[in-house]
């Protein structure tokens, strides 16, 4: 098969959607190399994360003609005409990797779209009104025209059925794994170097994710203030205006010596930070899936996460789950685990078994089943 991909996020986004695109391409290249893969992107950033895709001889990378790049028509090239372009270049399938497909869909071109989440419909107040309208228009079009829709979780599949009235039979759920670097065991010396580099406490609770209201780090700080063990917490993530609320709680609860904000982390250091942590807490109110949970489990760290969305799908039955407003419950869970090495190890080992089906081979095999299905 000849399969084209909307690779804008792969080449230009270095967090969630980009990570999904890169995980997908690496999995297909490793486990189904006998097909022809073409990556379409309006621009290609020269970045360490994109190097292997820019240089792999098994991949064809296509960008717009130079006059398009400089004319402001790059968005038209991708969002409107890319289906026609892919079909003219012999693609059997075009896969939109981030909630959207081009407007054009010639007869004979099969299309697949990955739907990550509908948070902008569930919680429109978290976004600018114009962005909500654009995102909704794009995913509505994609779901109407796609031959198959891949949802990254059962929660997303349910939301597609509820909000966009997509028939269940048109959706396939395929869980995503995390980068292989999180499965690599770091040495004590390596962890020590990272601990020194980022001034990490000896024993701490970790959370990873953009510091924004939906991620609910406020709950974690309130819980930390209640813990009997006075456990420190490390928050890794990009700062937003929400951090002012977090800093206010730090001041009110006199947590200055126990709360550590880290806004920039080298990607190669992140697995070692996970491995240095005692517990990983992910109190987010809503996610499409929750990849940081999978990263923590791969790193051998027990997880406490919030109920109410899809986080149970990512964390599995061996993780602990709390109400996203229950700071007392979270504090009690942290206190219970922080000194119980046997319980932590039991949770971590059982959770690793849960994420095994999220690995690159099962992921790639399920993708290939979808491609074969749409080709008939």
Buried (B, 14 or more C-beta within 10 A) or exposed (E): BBBBBBBBBBBBBBEBBBBBBBBBBBBBBEBBEEBBBBBBBBEBBEEEBBEEBBEBEEBBBBBBEEEBBEEEBBEBBBBEBBBBBBBEEEBBBBBBBBBBBBBBBEEEBBBBBBBBBBBBBBBBEBBEEEEBEBBBEBBBBBBEBBBBBBBBBBBBBBBBBEBBEBEEEBBBBBBBBBBEBBBEEBEEEBBBBBBEEBEBBEBBBBBBBBBBBBBBBBBBBBBBBBBEBEBBBBBBBEBEEBBEBBBEBBEEBEBEEBBBBBEEBEEEBBBBBBBBBBBBBBBBBBBBBBBBBBBBBBBBBBBBBBEBBBBBBBBBEBBBBBBBBBBEBBBBBBBEBBEEEEBBEEBBEBBBEBBEEBBBEBBBEBBBEBBEEBEE
